[in-house]
Amino acid sequence: MGPLAWGVMIDVTDATFQTEVIERSSQTPVVVDLWAPWCGPCKTLGPLIEKVVDETNGRVVLAKVNVDENPQVSAAFQVQSIPAVYALVNGQVVDGFMGAQPEDKLREFTNKLIAGELAAELEALVGIGNEESLRKAIEVDPTYKPAVVALARILLVDRASEVLELLEAVESDDEIEQLADEARQAVLPDDARTGIEHELTTLLATVKGDDEARQRFVELLEELTAGDPAAAGEWRRKLSTQLY
């Protein structure tokens, strides 16, 4: 990861806590990470929480506090164990947790602090509706369905293979399945799929003793995977059974 944006991460001490955390939190949510050099889980958590705060592009500030060097801050939070993380808004603790957490949970933690702002930004980007704005929305939240669906419909025209990858990030429903079917059909029309499967059937009997047949079988599997991964999986199992 590259250097964090200016102002996103700060080292806070007992002397600067009031200004850098309490007062700053009236303008921007502040996440306080209480850690120590000897703490193994802190070394795991630290880079991850820095990464997810960096992704907020300055909407959230990360304040790092070495508890060994700053006992007043530790006492204020009544720290029992570390790592301990607290979120402050308008000088008040609004959320927190102890112990190392996976990246997706940390991202959920920070995003809750700016949910309203994110929602407005995402809605505005989808409202613009061009490919550039929709990709920006997906960078902010890859699971934001309105942006994913709108971009998928643009890509269906001439880049249908990208649609299937795009749709993997959102929860499946009838609309998503319909888009996926349209994308698979655009990538590999029914008549092309039928032709591939007919050739696979013919080749299957010869793949064990014929290198060229086996190579052609694998090439056809790659073509089939683009349009129908499930069918390709079935043919891979047939190939494995035939070979072994």
C-alpha positions as a printed Julia matrix, in Angstrom:
244×3 Matrix{Float64}:
   0.0     0.0     0.0
   1.24    3.5    -0.79
   1.53    6.33    1.72
  -1.66    7.44    3.39
  -3.27   10.68    2.34
  -2.35   13.72    4.41
  -4.41   13.95    7.56
  -5.89   10.44    7.35
  -3.55    8.92    9.97
  -2.0    10.7    12.95
   0.0     9.62   16.0
  -1.74   10.95   19.09
  -0.33   11.51   22.57
  -1.78   12.42   25.95
  -0.91   16.04   25.16
  -2.59   16.14   21.73
  -5.6    13.88   22.37
  -8.03   16.7    23.14
  -7.24   18.59   19.94
  -6.54   15.74   17.53
  -9.33   13.42   18.64
 -12.04   15.09   20.71
 -12.16   18.39   18.84
 -11.4    16.92   15.41
 -14.26   14.42   15.77
 -16.75   17.28   15.62
 -15.75   17.73   11.96
 -14.7    14.23   10.89
 -15.25   10.81   12.49
 -12.09    9.67   14.29
 -11.1     6.04   14.78
  -8.72    5.57   17.72
  -6.41    2.56   17.53
  -4.89    1.74   20.94
  -1.79   -0.4    20.49
   1.68   -1.23   21.84
   4.92   -2.38   20.18
   4.94   -5.7    22.07
   1.35   -6.6    21.06
   1.25   -9.28   18.34
  -2.42   -8.82   17.36
  -1.79   -5.06   17.12
   0.78   -5.72   14.39
  -1.84   -7.69   12.48
  -4.63   -5.15   12.95
  -2.59   -1.99   12.35
  -1.92   -2.27    8.59
  -5.48   -3.44    7.91
  -7.18   -0.61    9.74
  -4.83    1.87    8.07
  -5.83    0.44    4.7
  -9.6     0.66    5.24
  -9.38    4.19    6.68
  -7.23    5.2     3.71
 -10.02    3.95    1.43
 -12.4     6.55    2.91
 -10.31    9.28    1.23
 -10.22   11.53    4.27
 -13.81   10.98    5.39
 -12.45    9.19    8.47
  -9.32   10.0    10.5
  -7.22    7.32   12.17
  -5.58    8.24   15.48
  -2.87    5.82   16.64
  -2.14    5.76   20.37
   0.8     3.87   21.9
  -0.68    2.9    25.28
   2.74    2.37   26.88
   3.66    6.0    26.25
   0.23    7.57   26.83
  -1.34    6.31   30.07
  -3.89    9.14   30.26
  -5.55    8.11   27.02
  -5.53    4.48   28.12
  -7.17    5.44   31.4
  -9.79    7.56   29.62
 -10.9     4.55   27.57
 -10.52    2.18   30.56
  -8.48   -0.14   28.35
  -8.49   -3.74   29.58
  -6.69   -5.33   26.62
  -5.26   -4.34   23.25
  -5.68   -3.85   20.41
  -8.71   -1.77   21.25
 -10.43    0.45   18.69
 -13.01    3.17   19.28
 -14.92    5.45   16.92
 -15.69    9.0    18.03
 -18.18   11.44   16.56
 -18.75   14.86   18.14
 -16.5    13.93   21.03
 -18.5    10.81   21.93
 -17.65    7.14   21.5
 -20.2     5.68   19.07
 -18.7     2.26   18.37
 -15.72    0.07   19.2
 -14.21   -3.39   19.44
 -11.26   -5.25   20.95
  -8.91   -7.71   19.29
  -7.82   -8.21   15.7
 -10.6    -8.24   13.08
 -10.69   -9.31    9.41
 -10.52   -6.65    6.73
 -14.18   -6.91    5.71
 -15.32   -6.32    9.3
 -13.02   -3.3     9.6
 -14.4    -1.87    6.36
 -17.93   -2.36    7.66
 -16.92   -0.6    10.89
 -15.55    2.49    9.11
 -18.28    2.62    6.48
 -20.97    2.81    9.17
 -19.41    6.08   10.3
 -19.93    7.69    6.9
 -22.98    5.75    5.69
 -25.06    8.84    4.93
 -22.27   10.58    3.06
 -21.46    7.43    1.08
 -25.11    6.9     0.16
 -25.41   10.42   -1.2
 -22.18   10.09   -3.19
 -23.19    6.73   -4.66
 -26.62    8.0    -5.61
 -25.11   11.04   -7.33
 -22.62    8.91   -9.3
 -25.35    6.55  -10.48
 -27.44    9.56  -11.41
 -24.7    10.72  -13.81
 -24.97    7.28  -15.35
 -21.95    7.09  -17.63
 -19.3     4.38  -17.47
 -16.77    6.56  -15.69
 -19.15    7.62  -12.92
 -20.47    4.09  -12.45
 -16.96    2.67  -12.13
 -16.22    5.33   -9.51
 -19.31    4.24   -7.59
 -18.18    0.62   -7.71
 -14.73    1.61   -6.47
 -16.45    3.13   -3.43
 -18.71    0.1    -2.92
 -18.35   -2.93   -5.23
 -21.6    -4.37   -3.82
 -23.76   -1.32   -4.63
 -26.37   -2.96   -6.84
 -27.72    0.12   -8.71
 -24.21    0.93   -9.96
 -23.41   -2.69  -10.79
 -26.64   -3.16  -12.74
 -26.29    0.12  -14.64
 -22.68   -0.61  -15.6
 -23.55   -4.18  -16.55
 -26.17   -2.91  -19.01
 -23.58   -0.64  -20.63
 -21.02   -3.45  -20.89
 -23.52   -5.92  -22.33
 -23.33   -4.1   -25.66
 -19.76   -5.09  -26.49
 -17.95   -6.31  -23.34
 -20.27   -8.98  -22.01
 -17.44  -11.06  -20.56
 -16.78   -8.27  -18.04
 -20.38   -8.38  -16.87
 -20.09  -11.84  -15.34
 -17.1   -10.78  -13.25
 -18.85   -7.57  -12.23
 -21.96   -9.39  -11.04
 -19.99  -11.7    -8.74
 -19.74   -8.9    -6.13
 -23.48   -8.48   -5.58
 -26.04  -10.76   -4.01
 -27.89  -12.78   -6.61
 -31.59  -12.17   -7.27
 -33.9   -12.43  -10.28
 -32.57   -9.24  -11.88
 -28.93  -10.24  -11.4
 -29.58  -13.73  -12.75
 -31.3   -12.25  -15.81
 -28.3   -10.01  -16.47
 -25.94  -12.95  -16.03
 -27.96  -15.02  -18.49
 -27.89  -12.18  -21.01
 -24.14  -11.84  -20.57
 -23.52  -15.57  -20.98
 -25.7   -15.6   -24.09
 -23.78  -12.64  -25.53
 -20.43  -14.26  -24.8
 -21.47  -17.7   -26.02
 -24.76  -17.99  -27.96
 -26.75  -21.22  -27.7
 -25.74  -22.48  -31.13
 -22.05  -21.96  -30.34
 -22.45  -23.74  -26.98
 -24.18  -26.65  -28.69
 -21.35  -26.92  -31.22
 -18.71  -26.9   -28.5
 -20.46  -29.59  -26.47
 -20.92  -31.74  -29.56
 -17.18  -31.56  -30.28
 -16.35  -32.25  -26.62
 -18.49  -35.39  -26.8
 -16.6   -36.56  -29.87
 -13.18  -35.82  -28.36
 -13.83  -37.34  -24.95
 -13.3   -40.9   -26.11
  -9.84  -40.13  -27.52
  -8.3   -37.67  -25.04
  -6.43  -40.3   -23.01
  -4.2   -41.46  -25.82
  -4.19  -38.44  -28.13
  -2.28  -35.3   -27.09
  -3.82  -33.18  -29.85
  -7.33  -34.24  -28.89
  -6.6   -33.48  -25.25
  -5.24  -30.03  -26.11
  -8.29  -29.26  -28.27
 -10.56  -30.45  -25.45
  -8.89  -28.01  -23.03
  -9.19  -25.13  -25.54
 -12.91  -25.83  -25.92
 -13.31  -25.91  -22.15
 -11.86  -22.4   -21.95
 -14.39  -21.18  -24.52
 -17.25  -22.87  -22.7
 -16.15  -21.46  -19.32
 -16.61  -17.91  -20.58
 -20.27  -18.48  -21.34
 -21.31  -21.35  -19.09
 -18.96  -22.06  -16.15
 -21.28  -24.7   -14.7
 -21.32  -26.73  -17.92
 -17.57  -26.37  -18.23
 -17.19  -27.76  -14.73
 -19.17  -30.83  -15.68
 -16.98  -31.42  -18.72
 -13.82  -31.03  -16.61
 -15.08  -33.78  -14.33
 -15.75  -35.98  -17.37
 -12.22  -35.3   -18.63
 -10.72  -36.16  -15.25
 -12.7   -39.42  -15.09
 -11.58  -40.34  -18.61
  -7.91  -39.62  -17.91
  -7.6   -41.17  -14.46
